[in-house]
Amino acid sequence: MAQPSGASRRALVIIGGGMAAIRLLEELERYDDVRYDVTIFGDERHFGYNRIQLSPVLAGEKRSDELALKPENWYQQRAVRVLSGAKHKVVAVDRARRTVRTIEGYVYPYDRLVFASGSKPALPPWFSTVSSDPALMAFRSLDDVERMQALASAKMASNTGAPSAVVVGAGLLGLEAAYGLNKLGFSVTVVHRATTILNRQLDGTAARLLQKALEASGVRFELEANISSVELIECAGRKHAVKSISFINGRSLGAELLVVAVGITPEDELGRHCGLQTSSGIVVNDCMQTSDPAIYAIGECVSHRRTSFGMVAPLYDQARVCANHLGERGYDYFVQRPLSARLKISGINLFSMGDISETSSGTARPERREMLLSVPEAGIYKRLIITGGALAGVVLYGDTRDAGWYQSLIESGHSVEAFADALLHGQRYLAAA
């Protein structure tokens, strides 16, 4: 059941229909003298959407159809063959024959193959024992969002009061899920193992300001909490709904919906099975090439210099580099840059980037200094870290107008010593001085 590609052009197959894959298609247009017949596989029901806008959809601030990265005719105009949905899931790669095979047995040839297979939710040990429960889910896709919305509608229609939801994980995804569920009418509790929320992106002061703002909207928090088990309701001999969760310290918490958002794991299984080098992701070089020179990988499925990626900025950089090499230019290379973080919750402004680690007393390095501005009554907090004369890290809460400027300073690595005293006041102040 082979599907032939055009005789005069080479076949490019892309596995994955997410943001990295679509950006790769955009970048390839820059090299219009190098032609490919492109076939792109996406095994989700929804194809080519903006995953970072899931929270506004869950909260009812956006419609799901607004998330499409490209209209359907965009692919048609470029003769890109889109095969999406579970029946088009690629289940095998034959590197010797240079073919991929779908779950229905169809075989497609390639001259160049790109893995953009993304990631899957990281799941705690207890998840497998209750994973069949429809009220237990991750927060990773539009399907997840639609399931939450449907459950909310059913609960509200029953007129039994606000349904309860527990979100496991207080990272970016977890907090955005909590916000969206709260807007849907759920009574939400966020469970987190660390002592502060968003502990990888914020320092303690900014985290406490954020927690206070979220608590004011109705979200509750259980910090330093470790879940030991989940209890399901049993009806007619079948366990079919979440009832409560129990913690290691013996406490328990009622829940009708349980959402797990504790991180992601690179989706590298298919690459591993076809013999590519993997190590917490498909291993790539600086050109985004795998251990097979005919195969590339970009996005959340990759491991580059022992690092994996969950933010959109490096994914787009990788797509640009990959397109450059598929376009046979070969002059671009992927360089890891400091990552920035923003929370997509209406009314909350925060930004962090770079080295924001907090040094304990007596361990501060002489080449590192910090600058602080804190106005708690106005909900404003700024912390800048200067290392070796250059801006190395920034945490902003409440006032993020200068986030882009600080980001450019961090990325440039240039000395800020000449205007360090004015740095905390922002770009407009410096320009007016």
ZARO-48685 format. One record per residue (C-alpha): x, y, z. Coordinates in steps of 0.25 Angstrom, whole numbers, padded with zeros to 4 digits, always signed. Layout:
REM residues N
XYZ;...
//
This chain:
REM residues 433
+0000+0000+0000;+0011+0010-0003;+0008+0024-0007;+0017+0029-0017;+0023+0043-0017;+0026+0052-0029;+0036+0047-0038;+0044+0060-0040;+0044+0064-0026;+0049+0058-0013;+0040+0053-0002;+0040+0060+0012;+0032+0054+0023;+0029+0061+0036;+0024+0053+0048;+0016+0063+0057;+0007+0074+0054;+0010+0083+0065;+0016+0097+0066;+0030+0093+0063;+0026+0085+0050;+0017+0097+0045;+0029+0107+0047;+0038+0097+0039;+0028+0098+0028;+0028+0113+0029;+0044+0114+0029;+0045+0104+0017;+0038+0115+0008;+0051+0123+0009;+0058+0112+0001;+0049+0112-0011;+0060+0107-0021;+0060+0093-0013;+0047+0086-0015;+0041+0075-0007;+0028+0068-0007;+0024+0069+0007;+0015+0060+0015;+0012+0063+0030;+0006+0054+0040;-0001+0058+0052;-0008+0048+0061;-0017+0057+0069;-0031+0060+0065;-0028+0075+0064;-0016+0079+0055;-0007+0090+0055;-0011+0099+0067;-0005+0108+0077;-0003+0099+0089;+0001+0111+0098;-0012+0117+0097;-0020+0105+0103;-0022+0113+0116;-0030+0124+0110;-0039+0114+0103;-0041+0106+0116;-0045+0119+0123;-0054+0123+0111;-0046+0135+0107;-0043+0129+0093;-0050+0119+0084;-0043+0107+0080;-0044+0110+0065;-0036+0123+0068;-0024+0114+0071;-0021+0109+0057;-0007+0113+0053;-0011+0113+0038;-0024+0112+0030;-0027+0099+0023;-0024+0105+0009;-0010+0110+0013;-0006+0095+0013;-0014+0093+0000;-0007+0105-0007;+0007+0099-0004;+0003+0085-0008;+0006+0080+0006;-0001+0067+0009;-0007+0067+0023;-0011+0053+0029;-0016+0056+0043;-0024+0047+0053;-0022+0034+0060;-0023+0026+0048;-0011+0033+0042;-0002+0031+0054;+0012+0027+0049;+0016+0014+0057;+0029+0010+0050;+0041+0015+0042;+0049+0007+0033;+0062+0014+0032;+0068+0004+0022;+0057+0006+0012;+0054+0020+0016;+0039+0018+0019;+0029+0021+0030;+0017+0012+0033;+0004+0017+0039;-0005+0009+0049;-0014+0005+0037;-0002-0001+0029;+0000+0010+0019;+0015+0012+0015;+0021+0025+0011;+0035+0027+0005;+0044+0039+0009;+0057+0044+0005;+0058+0053+0017;+0050+0051+0030;+0048+0060+0042;+0043+0056+0055;+0034+0067+0062;+0027+0058+0070;+0027+0067+0083;+0025+0061+0097;+0015+0054+0106;+0011+0058+0120;+0020+0053+0131;+0012+0044+0140;+0013+0041+0155;+0014+0027+0160;+0000+0026+0165;-0006+0030+0151;-0005+0016+0145;-0015+0010+0155;-0026+0020+0152;-0023+0024+0138;-0036+0019+0132;-0044+0029+0140;-0050+0039+0131;-0049+0050+0142;-0034+0048+0142;-0026+0055+0131;-0014+0063+0127;-0014+0077+0122;-0007+0076+0109;-0016+0077+0097;-0029+0082+0092;-0036+0069+0094;-0032+0071+0109;-0038+0084+0109;-0051+0080+0102;-0052+0068+0112;-0051+0078+0124;-0061+0087+0118;-0071+0076+0116;-0069+0071+0130;-0072+0085+0135;-0084+0086+0127;-0090+0073+0132;-0086+0077+0147;-0093+0090+0146;-0105+0084+0140;-0107+0075+0152;-0109+0087+0161;-0101+0081+0172;-0092+0093+0175;-0078+0096+0170;-0071+0083+0166;-0057+0081+0172;-0044+0080+0164;-0030+0077+0168;-0018+0081+0159;-0005+0074+0162;+0007+0083+0159;+0009+0098+0161;+0017+0100+0149;+0013+0109+0137;+0003+0098+0131;-0003+0095+0145;-0006+0109+0149;-0012+0112+0135;-0021+0100+0137;-0025+0104+0151;-0028+0118+0146;-0036+0112+0134;-0044+0102+0143;-0047+0113+0153;-0053+0122+0142;-0061+0110+0138;-0067+0109+0152;-0059+0099+0159;-0054+0100+0173;-0040+0098+0170;-0028+0093+0179;-0014+0093+0174;-0005+0082+0180;+0010+0084+0179;+0022+0077+0184;+0031+0090+0186;+0030+0101+0196;+0026+0111+0186;+0019+0111+0173;+0025+0113+0160;+0038+0110+0167;+0047+0108+0154;+0043+0121+0148;+0041+0131+0160;+0048+0134+0173;+0041+0133+0186;+0036+0147+0187;+0030+0147+0173;+0024+0134+0176;+0017+0138+0188;+0012+0151+0181;+0006+0141+0170;+0000+0132+0180;-0007+0143+0187;-0013+0148+0174;-0018+0134+0170;-0024+0132+0184;-0031+0145+0183;-0038+0139+0171;-0042+0127+0178;-0031+0117+0176;-0026+0109+0188;-0012+0103+0190;-0006+0091+0197;+0009+0092+0197;+0020+0083+0201;+0009+0072+0198;+0012+0058+0193;+0001+0049+0188;+0001+0035+0192;-0012+0030+0185;-0025+0033+0178;-0038+0027+0183;-0049+0025+0172;-0064+0024+0175;-0069+0009+0172;-0083+0007+0166;-0088-0007+0162;-0075-0012+0164;-0068-0002+0155;-0059+0009+0160;-0062+0020+0150;-0060+0034+0157;-0050+0041+0165;-0054+0043+0180;-0042+0047+0188;-0027+0048+0188;-0018+0044+0200;-0005+0050+0204;+0007+0043+0210;+0005+0051+0223;-0009+0044+0224;-0018+0056+0220;-0028+0055+0209;-0035+0064+0199;-0048+0062+0192;-0048+0064+0177;-0058+0061+0165;-0047+0065+0155;-0032+0062+0156;-0023+0069+0146;-0008+0065+0145;+0002+0076+0140;+0015+0072+0146;+0024+0073+0134;+0026+0067+0120;+0034+0055+0115;+0040+0055+0100;+0033+0046+0091;+0045+0039+0086;+0039+0024+0086;+0038+0023+0071;+0052+0029+0069;+0058+0019+0079;+0050+0007+0072;+0056+0010+0059;+0070+0011+0064;+0073+0026+0066;+0082+0030+0077;+0073+0035+0089;+0076+0040+0103;+0063+0046+0109;+0060+0050+0095;+0065+0048+0081;+0079+0053+0081;+0082+0063+0070;+0095+0071+0067;+0095+0086+0065;+0089+0085+0051;+0077+0077+0057;+0082+0064+0050;+0080+0051+0057;+0090+0039+0057;+0084+0036+0043;+0088+0047+0033;+0075+0046+0026;+0067+0049+0038;+0065+0062+0046;+0058+0065+0059;+0052+0078+0065;+0044+0082+0077;+0040+0075+0090;+0045+0062+0085;+0059+0065+0084;+0072+0065+0093;+0082+0075+0089;+0095+0075+0097;+0087+0067+0108;+0076+0078+0109;+0061+0076+0105;+0052+0087+0102;+0038+0091+0106;+0037+0106+0103;+0033+0111+0089;+0045+0120+0086;+0056+0109+0085;+0046+0101+0076;+0045+0112+0066;+0060+0114+0066;+0062+0099+0063;+0052+0099+0052;+0060+0111+0045;+0073+0103+0046;+0066+0090+0041;+0060+0097+0029;+0074+0104+0026;+0080+0090+0025;+0068+0083+0018;+0069+0095+0008;+0084+0091+0006;+0090+0104+0011;+0097+0098+0023;+0102+0111+0030;+0092+0112+0042;+0094+0105+0055;+0085+0104+0067;+0090+0111+0080;+0083+0109+0093;+0079+0123+0098;+0074+0127+0112;+0059+0123+0114;+0048+0133+0118;+0035+0130+0124;+0022+0137+0124;+0009+0133+0130;-0004+0133+0121;-0014+0137+0132;-0022+0150+0130;-0019+0161+0139;-0006+0155+0144;+0007+0161+0138;+0020+0153+0141;+0033+0150+0134;+0046+0143+0137;+0058+0140+0130;+0072+0135+0132;+0080+0132+0145;+0070+0135+0156;+0076+0126+0166;+0076+0131+0180;+0089+0130+0188;+0089+0128+0203;+0097+0136+0212;+0112+0135+0211;+0112+0129+0198;+0110+0141+0189;+0121+0142+0178;+0128+0156+0177;+0125+0157+0162;+0110+0155+0164;+0101+0166+0170;+0086+0168+0171;+0077+0180+0169;+0063+0180+0176;+0051+0189+0175;+0039+0184+0183;+0025+0192+0185;+0017+0181+0191;+0004+0190+0193;+0004+0192+0178;+0008+0177+0175;+0021+0181+0168;+0034+0174+0169;+0047+0175+0161;+0059+0167+0163;+0071+0168+0154;+0084+0159+0154;+0097+0165+0149;+0108+0155+0147;+0122+0159+0142;+0117+0173+0138;+0105+0167+0129;+0091+0165+0132;+0089+0150+0135;+0075+0149+0141;+0062+0156+0143;+0049+0154+0151;+0038+0164+0148;+0024+0163+0155;+0013+0174+0153;+0021+0182+0143;+0026+0175+0131;+0027+0187+0121;+0042+0186+0120;+0042+0170+0119;+0047+0171+0104;+0058+0181+0107;+0063+0172+0118;+0062+0160+0110;+0071+0167+0099;+0081+0171+0109;+0082+0157+0114;+0083+0150+0101;+0094+0160+0096;+0103+0158+0108;+0108+0172+0107;+0113+0180+0119;+0102+0188+0126;+0112+0195+0136;+0111+0208+0129;+0096+0210+0132;+0095+0199+0144;+0090+0210+0153;+0078+0213+0144;+0075+0199+0140;+0065+0196+0150;+0056+0208+0146;+0055+0203+0131;+0058+0207+0117;+0049+0219+0117;+0056+0225+0129;+0069+0222+0123;+0065+0229+0109;+0060+0241+0117;+0072+0243+0125;
//
